[in-house]
Amino acid sequence: MRKIDRFLQYLEYNAISENKATTDCGLSQGLIHQAKSGKSDLGAKSIDKILIKYQNLNRDWLLTGRGEMLKENIPESETISIDRDILRTIISQQETIHSQQKMLEKLINANDQKNARPEDLAGCADATGA
């Protein structure tokens, strides 16, 4: 079973429409449809958004199918309510981190080759904020 299949099972169990999930989680329009059709599956960023919104969804189950679909009883007082602005900030920061990791890998590879040309390092200062 794919991640999208498990997510759809969770939505059905909780009587949440795909449109509502797309909106609530801030997912790209059509993402669920594409995943259902086999053109893709849920990526890391989408999964992060889903798990932030649906805090009772068991991460391990969603990713691997192991364990129970729902986390053990979570008292409402312990759940975190995250509004859309905070979610956008978190996603933006994750994208920045990912971009910086790629740039770091590029710098390490260029250093390892010891034949780095200036164009290999183009944009490095911009991506790291230097």
RARA-V645495 format. One record per run of one state. SS is the DSSP state (@ for helix, = for strand, . for the rest). FROM is the first residue (numbers start at 1). LEN is the number of residues. If there is no record, write none. Layout:
# RARA-V645495
ss;from;len
SS;FROM;LEN
SS;FROM;LEN
This chain:
# RARA-V645495
ss;from;len
.;1;2
@;3;11
.;14;4
@;18;8
.;26;5
@;31;6
.;37;7
@;44;10
.;54;3
=;57;1
.;58;1
@;59;6
.;65;5
=;70;1
.;71;5
@;76;3
.;79;5
@;84;30
.;114;4
@;118;4
.;122;2
@;124;5
.;129;2
